Amino acid sequence: MKDLFADANFPRTLDQRVYHLGIRAGEVANRIITVGSPSRAKRIAGLLDASPWHLTTERGFLIFTGRYQGIPLSIVSIGMGNSMADFFMREVRECLSGDMVVVRLGSCGGLGDVEVGSVVVPRASIAVNRNYDYDFQTGQSTEPPYRYSKPVQADEELRAAVAKALRDTHPPTVTAGVITDTINASTDSFYSSQGRQTSFPDHNSEVIRNLQSLHKDLATFEVTRSRLFALRSVRR
């Protein structure tokens, strides 16, 4: 039998575990690396000082907590998309006191002159969302098919520290470099909002052109980062 929840606003189990991530205070560190892929989380967890505590949840989250060079660290696999990022940020925050430091490690699509294999540390992210007020069936609408947010800034101190660490440890045999002064586009779909053509009438042939005209320094596409940056910008 599942637990009963007394508070629908922020549900917890009787032993104070948050609803979707299944963790409670003391099971997650203030420094967190978040990834999309469980296999990537397992690989990073293998670098920790000793065998870490771990939890796999019914909602698809995988959490490892241990120490790296003596410093408490959690690795959390959250899958893809802004909804999963929202669950992660809000529920982990409620299990912590003090600063919460999150670094997202994942793959992305490159736009323009981004060399394959580059490591990109964007200074900001914009959200690209399908506009449900647009008539996608007929294509006849006074509304635009997609909406583009203003850029949301990364934490500059953390971004600079990550970029420096990556440059300092960059293998000399790798030709692709570390790119930092760019903007990322975080979309609500890998397909429609990134301009890919499928059997659905997405009316998205102008998405990439529109984005590049709005932001000359746009370099990457992915599906998660804008929510992380947006929540960071309002929660201190």
N, C-alpha and C positions, 0 to 999 in steps of 0.2 A: 504493500500500500504506500502511495506517495505521501510526502509530508503535507500537512495543511499549513496554509500561509495566513497569518492574521492581518498582514498589511499588504494590500494590493498596490500601493504606491511604490514601494521598494521591497519586493518579497524576499524573505530569507527563510531558511529552514530553522527548526527548533535549535539546532546547534550553530546557528548564525552563519550559515553558508549562503552566499548570494545565488540567485536563482539559475542563471545561465552558465556562469563559469564554474560554479560549484566549489569555490574557495572561500576561506574565511581569513580573518586577520592572523598574521603569522605564517601564512603559507605562500605569500608572494613578496618579493623584494621590491625596494623602492627604485632600483635600477632594472629596467626591463628591455629585452630585445624581443620585438614582435615580428613574426613571419607569417606567411600564408600557408606554407606547405608543412605538414607534419614531419616529413622526411628531413626537411631543412632544420626544423627544430631539434630533432634527434641528433643530427650531425653536430650542431652547435653545442648541445648539451653534453656531447662526448668530450668537449674541451674543458669542462668544469673540473675542479680540483678532485672531486670524488663522486661516487654515484649519487645523483641528485634525487630529491623527492619529486614525484611526478603524479599527475592526475589526468585522466582522459574523461571528458564529460559526455553526456548524452547529446549535447548540442554541438559537438564537433570541435570543442576547444581542447588543446593539449598543452599542459603547463608543466614546466620543469623549474625547480628552485634549488639552488645550491650556491657554491662560491667559485669565483674565478680569481686566482691569485689572492685568495683570502677575502675578497669583496663579495658580499651577497648579490646575487644576480638571478633573475628569472628569465626564462625563454618561454614565450607564449605563442602558439600557433593559433591564429584566429580565422583562417580561411580567407575569403575574398569579399570585398564590398564594404560600403560605408555602414551598413546595418551591423555587421559583425564588429567593425571598429568601434561603433557606438556602444554595443554591449561591453566590449573589452574595456574601454576607457572609463565608463561610468561605474562598472562593478568593481574593477580593480581599485579605482580611486577610493571607494567606500571601505576597502579592506586595508588602507594605508593611512598612516599619519606622517607628516613631513612632506618633503619634496618627492615628486614622482617624475622620473626621467625615462622617457620612452624613445627608443631608436627603432625605426621600421626598416627591415632588411627584406627586399623582395625584388622581383624582376619587373621590367617595364618595357614598353615599346618606345623606340627612338624616333624623333622627328628631325628632319634637317640633317645636319652634319655630325650627329652623334655616332661615334664609332661603336660597332658591336663589341661588347666586352667592357665598355666604359662603366665606371662607377659614378653615379650622379647623386649629388647631395643638393636638392633644390632649395632655393631661398624662400619659395612660396608655392602655393598650390591653388588652382582654381577648380571649382566644381562645374561639371557639365552634366546637365540633366534633361531627360526627355520631357517635353512640355505636354502634359496630358490634356490641355485645352486645345491643342492643335488637332485638326481632323486628319488623322493619318490614313483613313480609309479612302478619302477622296482627294486629299492634298489641297483642298480648297479651304483656306482659313486666313483670317486676319492676324492670327497668332503665329509666332515663329515656332518651328518644330523643336528647337532646343534652346535651353537657357544657359547662360554662362555667368558665373559669379565673378565678383571682384577677387583679386588675389588675396589669399590669407597667408600671412607670414609665418615662417618657421621660427622657433626660438633661436635667435642669432647666436647666443653664447654656445648653445649645444651644437648648432650647425657648424660653427667655426671649429669647435673641438673635434667633432667627427671628421671634418674635412682634413684637418691637420694630421690626425692619427692615420687616416687613410693614405695621405701623401707620404708621411714618414715611413710607412711600412709597405709602400707600393713596390712590387717586385720589378727590378730593372729589366727583366726579360719580357715583361708585358708591355706591349705598345699602346694599348688603350689606356687612357688616363683617368684622372679624377676631375669631374666637372662640377662646379659649385654655383656659378652665378647665372642660374637659369630658373625657369618656372615649370612646374609640372601641371598637367591636366588630369584631374581625377574624375572619372566618368561613372555613371550609374549603370553602364553596360559595356562589356568588352566588344560588343558588336555594333549596335545602332549608334551609340554616342561617341564611338571612335571612328565612324565613317565606313565601317565594313558593310559589304553588300551581302544580304541573305535573301531568303524567299519571302521575308516580311516587308511590307511597304514602309520603310523607315524614313524616307525623305531626308537622307543624311549626306547627300553628295557634296554639300557645301560645308560640312562641319569642320574639317581640317583647315580649309581655306579661311573660314571665318575666324577660327582660333588664331591662326598665324597672323591674320591682319590685326587682330586685337592685341596680340602679345608677340612682339618680334623675338623675344628671348624664350619662347616656349620650346622645350626640348624633349619632353617625355609624356607618355600616356600611361596611366594605370587606374585602379578602381578603388583605392582605399585611403589615400593620404589626406585628401582635403578634410575629411571628418576629424582625423587626428589633429590636424593643424587648427581647425575651427574650435574644437573643444579646448585645446591648449590655450587659445587666445582669450578665452573668457573665464578660465578657472585658474586661480592663483593659489 
